[in-house]
Amino acid sequence: MQAEGRCAHDGHLFLNKQWEFVEKMQSGFVGWFVNKLPDGLPTVLQTRVTVSEFPQNGETPEFPDMYERSRVPFDNDGLQGHVPMITMGRYGALLRKARPSDDAFVAMVKASKHTIRLALQDLGPCCFPGVKMALPGMKWPVRYLEALGEAILERGVDVEIALSNPGSIPGNLSPTEALYGNGWVCSDVASEIIKTIRDRVKDNDDEDSDGDEGLRKIVTDNLRLCYIRQDSTNTWADDKTMGMHAKHFIIDDVAYYIGSQNWYVCDLAEWGILVDDANQTRKVLQEYWTPMWDNSFKPGQDCNVDDVMDGLDIDRNGESMFFTEGDGESQRKQLLRNADCQGNDTGP
């Protein structure tokens, strides 16, 4: 998608701030010293900036000129036809607190009335290889999960989620270079959403029920998850599983987000656009979502209600990065429990 006018203007202003940070980090003695170190050498600095040039001809200035408003044409008279859009960005760890696009994601989900459709690289945090246990300090996106659960419970919204197949590695890269699918299966994601409304649903159940009937009905009626597929298969010709890098969602089939921000917790600088136009959203549904979903989703294939219910008591968050006495044994037991759930043999 190509944007012009005010959205392009906002995007350039977002990049201006990033380049200002880069230039600040490269200035002075510390920046000069770090720039002399090999790129792969660890440092004690919280942030590290390296500016590279290709080809290295020495003719490119180290920092680009800052964007100025005069460089982007504005169609203030609307001669080309305007589409309502809102730019949504965050600077991640460059700022201490503000994460405005996170708030915007939650607001969009809370505004939903009928359907939420998500095509995501993943929703859970990064795992230890081969087992369903998050890396230390890694957490699930509680605010997003709570907003999805609330939409399902309070407004009867249908939630459809397409994800990468777990552990999908593109090309001949290694897992440390590129990994689409952090290791969680669809039932894990569904369980984490249902956890946020479990107590409220059980409070509304009849005293004679087992407390799970309402939850089972919600999973069956309102929550659908699958892995991405092509022609109903989830592997390529070389037997590698299919992953995707999408960070895309559609609200009520009238507005959609396209951009770089993941739903799993990853405090990076991100930028995207909310397109608030039913006609443009209809085109996205026809050209992208509907063919992808029809190829990928089959009821009960990737996520069934029994697996979701069985997973409601599993702690999938990473242990604290600040350990106390006895934490090591606790971590070992949690690792074994999660490995058993996945069917892996981790040994003693």
N, C-alpha and C positions, 0 to 999 in steps of 0.2 A: 504494500500500500504506500502510495506517495502522498505526502501532505504538503500543503502550501499555506502561506499566510500566517495567521496567528499561531497555529500549531507548530509550524516549522520555526517560527520565532521563539516559542517557548523551548523547543528542543535545543536550539543554539544557546539560549541563555543557560540551560542546564549544563551543557558542555563547557561553557565559559567558566563556571564555578569549578568544574573538574580540572580544567587546565590551569586555573589559578592555584589550585592545590598542588598540582604537579610541579609548577614553576616554583612554588614556595618550598617544596620538599627538595628540589634540586639546587636551590640557592644556598649559599654559605658553605662553610667548611664541611659540615656533616654530609650535605648533598654531594659535594665534590668527592669526599672520601668514599661514600657508599657507591658512587658511580664507577669507582676504580675497582671495586670488588667483583669477582665472578658472580653471575646472576644466581647461581644455585647455592651460594654460600649463605648459611643462616646468619642473621644478625639479631641483636636484642631489641631492635626498634619495633614499635607496634605496626607501623606502616612503612612500606618501602616502595620507591618509585624508580623505574628504569625507563628511559626513553631510547628507543631503537630506531634505526634508519635502514631502509632497504630500497634500492641498493645503496651501499655506503660510498656515496660519491662526494660527501662533504659540502654539497651545494644546498641542502635543505636546512632551514633554520631550526634550531632545537625546539623552539616553541612557536606555534602558529599565531598569527594575528588574532586578537580577540574579535568575536563577532560584533557587528554593529547593526542596528535596526535597518539602516538604509540599504543593506545588502539583500533583504528579502522583500519582494514586491507584495503589496497588500491590495486585495480587491475589495476595498471598502464599500463599493457600490453593489456588490453581489452579482456582478455581470456573469460570472462563471458558475453560479449556483452554489450556495453554501450548504455544508453538511454539519449539523450540530456535533461538536466533539469537545472533549475535555482532556487536557493533558494531565498525566498522573506520574509523578516521579518521587524518588527518595534518594538521599545521598549516603545511606548506609552509615558506616562507621566514621565518615567524615564529620558527622554531627553527633552530638551526645544523645539527643532524645528524639527529635522530630523525625517521624516516618509517615508523611502525609498519605502516600499511596496505599499503605497498609490500612489506614482508616477508610480510604475510599473503597477498597475491596470489601471491607465489612459492611459499609453503607450500601453497596450495590446488592450484596446478598440479602441484607435486611429489607431492601426495597422490593424483593422478588414477591410475586403473587402466584405464579403458576409453575414455572420451570427454571432450573439452573442447569446448564450444560457446561462441563469442563473438559478440556483436552489439555492434559498436564504431563510434563516430564515425570513428576512424582509429587506425592503429598507428604510422605513421611521423611524423617531425617536420614542422614547417611548411616549405614550399618557397618558393623564388623563383617569382613568378607565371609560368606557362607553361613552366617547365622543371623537370626532376626533380633539383633540387639543393637540399639543406637550407640554411636560413639559417645564417649564421655562428654557430658555437657550439652549434647544435642537433644532437642525437644520437638514434640509435635506442635503444629501451629494452632494453639488452643483457641484463639479468637476466631479464626476462620472456621474451625470445627464447630464451635458453639453457635456461630451464625447459621451454618448449614443445618445443624440439629434443630435450632429454633424455627427455621423456615419450614422444615418438614413437620414438626410437631404442632406449631401454632397456626400455620396457614395451609398445610397440606401440599406444600410445594414438592414437585417431582425433581429429584436430583440425579443426573446422569453424569458419570465420570469415566473418561477413557484415559488409561495410563500406559506408560512404557512397560514392556515385559521386564520383570526383575533381572538386573545384572546384564542388560543389553549394552554391548560394547561396539561402537561403530568401527568399520574398517579393520585395520591391523593394529589398532592402538591398544594400549594397556589400560587396566582399570583406573590407574592413577591419572591417565591423560584424558580419558573421556568415559563416562559411565552413565547411561540413561536408564534409570530404574535403580533406586537406592537399595533394593533388596526386599521390600515389603510386598506381600501379595494383596489382591483386591479385598479379601476378607479382613485383613489387618486394617486397611483404610476405613472400611465400613464399620468395623468395631469401634474405632476411635471416634467416629461421628456419633454412633449410637450411644457411646458412653456419656456424652454430654447431656442426653435427655433421659437416661435410664431411670434415675430416681423419680423424675416427674411423671414418667409413664407408669411406673410401678405404684405410685401414690394414687393414681386414677384407676388402677385395676380393681376388679371385684375382689373381696376378701377370700372367696372360694377358689380364685384362679391361682396358678403357680407363679404369677407375677411376670411372666414372659410373653403372654399372649399378645399384649399390645405392642411390644417391641418386635415380635415376629411379624405382625401385620404391617408395621411400618417398613421393615426391611423388604418385605415382599411387595408392598404396594408402591412405595415412594423412593426407594433407593436402588439404583442400578449401576453396576461397575463392570468394566471389562478391560482387557489389554488390547492395544492397537493391533489390528490385523490387516492383511491385504489378501483379497480373494479367499477369505476365511482361514488363512494360515498365519501363524505368528513367527515364522522363521523365513530367512532368506535362503537362497540356493546353497550357500555355504554352511547352512544349519545354525547360523547365528540368529539369536532372537531379535525381534524388531523393537526399537526404541524410538522415541521422538523427543524433540527439544522444545515442544510447544508450551507456551504459557498463555492460554487462551480460554475465555469463558464467555457465555452468552446468558443474559438475564431476560426471561419472559419472551424470548425471540424478538425483542425490540431494541436491544442494546448489547454491545459486545466490547471486550477488551482485547487489544493486541499490543504486545510489548515484550519486555525482557524479564519481568519479575516473576520468580517462582512462587508457588504457594508453600513449599516447604521452607523451613526457617533457614535463611541464608542472608546475612546482613550485608548485602552488596548495594552499590549504587545502581539503580534501575530506572527505566523510563518507559512509558507506554501511553496509549491513547484509548479513551473510552469513546466509541462511536455511538451516539445516541440518536439513531435513525432507523426506523423500522424497515425502510426499503433497502438500505445498505446491509442491514442484518439479515434480511431475507436472501440476499445474494450470497452472503457467507454461509448460511445454512445450505443453500442449494449446491454451492461449489465446493464446500469443504466439509462441514459437519455431517450432513446427512449421508453422503457416500462413505465417509469414514466410519460412522456409527453402524450403518447397515452391514458393512463388511466385518465389523469387530464384535458387535454385541449379539450374544445368544443367551436367552434366559437360563440361569443356573450354571453356565459353562465355567465362568471364572470366579463367581462369587455365589455361594448359597447360604441360606439363612442359618443352617446348623453351624457352619464354620464361623459365621459372624457372632452368633450367640455364645459359642464355646470360647471365643476370644475376648469376651468382655472383661475378664479379670486378669488379663495379661498386662504387665507394665512394660510398655514399649519405649519409654523415655530412657535416655542415657543416664548413667550414674553421674553424680556431682563430680565436677573436676577437682573439688577440694575434699580429700578423703580423710576420714577419721579412723580410729582403731576399729577393726572388724569389718570395714568396708570391703576389703579384698575378698573375704569369704562370701559376703553378700553378692558381690559382682559375679563370682564364680558360679554360685547357685542360680542366679538369674540367667546367666549365659547358658547353663545346662537346660533350664526350663524352656527358654526360647528355642534352643536347638532341638529339643524334643518335639516342640510344637511344629517345627519345620521338617522333622524327619531326618535330621542330620545326626551323625555320630561324631561327637567332639572328643571322645576319649575321656580319661580321668582328669 
